[in-house]
Amino acid sequence: MPKLRRVLAWLVDFALVVALASALAVLTFHRVSALVTDVPELATRGGFDLLTSRGDVLDASQDLGLSLWSKSVLYVEQAFGLLVLTVFLYQWACLALAGRTLGKALTGLKVTPNPPRRVRAARRAAVTTAADVAVYAVACVLLVEGQVVLSVLVWAVAVALFLLNALPVLSPGRRSLADRVAGTAVTGIGLSRPVATPLVRTS
C-alpha cells in the first residue's frame, strides 16, 4: 500500500534524525560537563570578581554562575541549530540529486518530477524540516531559556504543522503540505515487465 510505504519511509528518515539528535545530545552533555571541570577562563574571571567584590561574595559567585548558565544554553542552542541545518541539507541534497531520501529509496518511492529542481527541492526540504524538527527545536530552546508559556504555544504550533503536513497523505491525492508547497508528488517506482519474445523454430 502506498500509504503504508510513505509511513515506513518517514520512519526510516526520522530514525536518522533521532540518531543524529542523540549524538548531538551526548556531545552537548560533554560540552556542558566540561564547563564545570575545565573552564580556566571562567574560573579566573570568577576569582578576579571575588577579589574585586569588596566582600560581596554572593554577587561575584552569581556572575560566575550566570556565565556558566549562558554558555550551557548557548551549547544547547548550537546543538539544535546544527540538527535543523543537517536535516534540511539531508532532505535537500537527497531530493535534488536522487529525487528521494534514504527512507523513500528503501520503500520504493520517489519524488516527481525526478529529481526535482533545486528550488523545488529546497522548498520541500524546508517544509519537511520545519514540520519534523525545526519548530520543535525552537520550542525546546525557548523552554531552556525559561520562556515556558511561549514554549508551550510553539509546541502547539509544531504539532499542528506536523499534522497539517502528514494527514493529507491519507487523502486520495496523497500530497502532503510539503508536496503542495514544492509542486511535487510521491509515487511508487514501477517495475518493468519483461517483454515476451516469440519462439523461433529452427529446422
N, C-alpha and C positions, 0 to 999 in steps of 0.2 A: 504494500500500500504506500502511495506517495507521501501521505500524511505521516505515517509511521517512520518512513525513511528520513523525512525532514526533522522529526523529533530526535531520531538517533544521530543524525548529522550534527544537530545543535548540541547534543550531549557530549559528543566527541570533542567538538570545538570548545565547549565550556569546560570540559575536563582539562584541556590545555591551559585555559585561563586560571582554573583553580590551582593547577600545578605551579604556574608562574607566580600567582598570588602567595602561595605557601612558601616558595623560595624567597620572595621579597620580604615576607613576614619574618622569616628566620634571619635574613640579612639585617633587617631593621632592628630586630631584637638585639642582635650582637652589637650593632652600632650604638644603640641606646645604652646597653650594658657597659660598653667601653667608656661612656661619658663618666660613669661613676668611678671607674678604676684607673682610667688613663686619660686624664684631662689636665695636663700641666698648665695650660694657659688659663683655664678656669680656676684651678687651684691657686695659681699665682695671683690672679685677679681677686679671688676671694680673700687671700692673705693680705693683699695690699689694701683692700677695702676695710679689712679688720683693723689694720694699723692706723688708717686714716679716719676711722669711725668715731674717735674720741669717746670710746666706751659704748657706743651704740652698736653692740654686737648683733642684736636681733636684726637691725636694718642691713648690716653687712652680709649676714648669712642669708637673708631674704633675697638680696640681689644675686647671690651665687645660686640659690635655688631657682630663681626666675630664669637665669641664664641656662641652667641645665634643662629646665622645662621647655624653654623656647627652642633649644637645639633638638630636643626629643620630638617636639611637634613638627619641626622642620624635616626631620628624618622621615616621619610618618607621611607627611605631605609629599616628599620626594618619592617615596615608595608608591603611593597611589598615582602620582603623576606618571611615573615610569610604567606602571601597569596599564594605564589608559593608553599611553603612547604606543606601547608594544602591541596591545590588542588591535589598535587601529592599523598599525603598519602590517601586522599579520593578515588582517582581513583585506586590506587594500592590495598588498603585494600578491596574495593568492588569487584574488579576483582579476587583477589587471594582467597577470602573467598566465594564469591557467584557467580562469573562469570558474574556479571552485576552491573551497577551502579543503583542508585535510578531511574534515568530517563529511563533507559532500562527496569527496572523491571515494571515500571508503564505502559510502552508501549508494554510489551510482547516480549521483545528482550533479547537475551543472547549472550555472547561471547563464541565461541567454539575454542579449547576444553574447556569444562566447568567443574570446574573452571580452567583457565589457570595456569600453574606453576608460581611460584613466579618470576622467571626471565622473563618469557613472560609478566606477569602482570606488572612488573617494566618497561619493555621496552615500552609497550603500554601506561602506565601511564605517562612515561617521554615524549613521543611524543605528547600525548594529552595535557599535561600540557604546554609544550613548545608552541604548536600551539594556544592554547586558552588563555594563561595567561603570561607565563614566558618571552617571547620575548617582549611583550608589556610592561611588568613591567620594563625590562631593558631600554626600550626607554623612559619611564616616569622618571626613576631615572636619566638618562642622561640629560633629559630636566630640571629637578630640579637643577642639578649640573651646568647648564649653557652650556652644550655641545649641542647646538641647531642643528648644521649640522649633527653630529654623531647620534643624537636622531632621526632626520628625516630619515636617512639611515636605522637605526634599525627598525623604524616603517614600512618602505617599506619591509624589510625582514620579519617582523611579518605578514604583510598582505599576502605576497607571501607564507609563510609557512602555514598559515591558509587555503588559497585556495588550496594549494598542498595537504593538509590533507583532506579537505572537498569535493572537486569536484569529486574525484574518486568514492565517494559514489553514484553519479548519473550514473555511468557506469554500464554495465550489471553485472560485478563481484561484485560491491558494496563494495569493500575493500578499506578502507581509507589508508593513509600513515601509520598510527599507526598500522593498521591490518597487513600491509605488513612487517613492521619492526619487529613486535612481532610474526608473523606467526599465526595470529588469524583471525577469521571471525565473523561477527554479523549475527545471524539468528533469525527467529521468533520461538516462543515456540509453538509447535503444540499441538492442543487439541485432546486428545484421544477420539475416538468414542466409544460409548457403544456397546458391543458385543451382538448381538441378540441371545437370547436363545429360542430354540423350546418349544412350549407349550406342556405340557404333560397332556393328558386326563386321568382322573381318572374315573373308572367305579363305 
